[in-house]
Amino acid sequence: MVFSKMLSAITPHLRGQIHNHPFNIALCNGTLPSVVFNKFLEQDRLYLEDFSKALGLIAKRLTKSAHQEVFRHLSLYVRNETPFRPVTTYRPEFFPPRRITIAKSNAINNYTSFLLNTALKAPVEVAAASITPCFFHYKELGEWMNRSVQPDNPYRQWINSYSSPRFIIANQRVIEIMEELGRGLQTEDQNKMVVAFVKATEFEISFWDSLLSHEIQSQVKWATPQI
């Protein structure tokens, strides 16, 4: 199964960079400075706009109507109903509004350029593989964090949204479609899917890296949550 190959390609080093990343640890602990989370939300809104476009582009290229419908639905879900939208409503004083135009960071620009270019030009199975990490890794993080998150964690609602049944189902459908697309392909073509999955994973890590400047890192408490 091609997804098993993808998981095998996520080395212990890469997996450690995801689950032990200072951003994710501080988010789980509730010690992430609000300025960092605000920065995350600003950049993620820009990311999600392009991610939704990539899903829509892939939907148009898929040949099975059932697959097309899933990707069209996900494109609308990401654009209109993403779990990030209500985050500022439950702690508005924590995330003050900013009335300036936010430009994409280099990390987000590089990531979304890769996704859109892949959605347009790569084989459709490779395009599907490239968008899978956003669903899979956040689902994994949501479930991991939800096991230890405290009731007073200001980011609890965000964490809960990524371990919700709806998001888990969305992740599963993406993986199932990707498996169908990869079934019967030559090893060389499956390996291209694996490469796209790993590359998108590395872009996710780069995004978290970009959020933690040297000044901000000094404010973050590093204690690893108990699981």
C-alpha positions, 0 to 999 in steps of 0.5 A: 500500500502506497500510504504505508510507503509514505509512513515508512519514509517519515524517518524517526528524525522527521517524526521527532521534528513534528511531535517534538517541535517547540511550537507544537509542544508549547501549543499543547502545554498552553504556554505558546505566546499569543503573539506566536499563535496570532502570527500562525493564524495570520499565515495559516489563513493565507495558506488555507486560501491556496490549499483550498485552490489546490484541492479544487484544481485536483478535483477537476483532474480526478476521473471518478465522480466520487473522488471529485465530490470529496475533493470539491467538498474539502475545498469548500470546507477548508475555505469556509468551515476550517477549524481555524475560523472560530479560534479568535471568537472564544478568546477575543482578548487573546488575539487582538485584530490587526488592521494591516495587510499581511503578506505571505512569509517565505515558508508559506509562499514556498509551500503553497507554490509547491502545492499549486504547481503540483496540483496543476502539473504533476500526475494527479496521484502525486498531487493528491499525495502532496495535500495529504500531510496537511490532513494527516499530520494535524489529525495525528497532532490533534489526537496526541495533544488531546490526550494531555491538554488541560481544561484551561489551555487557551488553545484547547478548542483549536486542538479539539477541532483536529481530533474531531470526528469530522476532521478524522473522517476527512483525513481518512477519505483523503488517504483512501482516495490516494490509495486508490490512485496509487493502486496498480502503479509502477513502483517508480510512480508510487515513489513519486507520490512518496516524494511529494508526501515527504516534501510537503511534510518538510514544508509543514515543519518549515512553517512551524520553524518560521513562526519561532524567531529567536526573540519568540523562542525565548518566551516559550516554555519547553517542558514536554507534555505528559502523555 
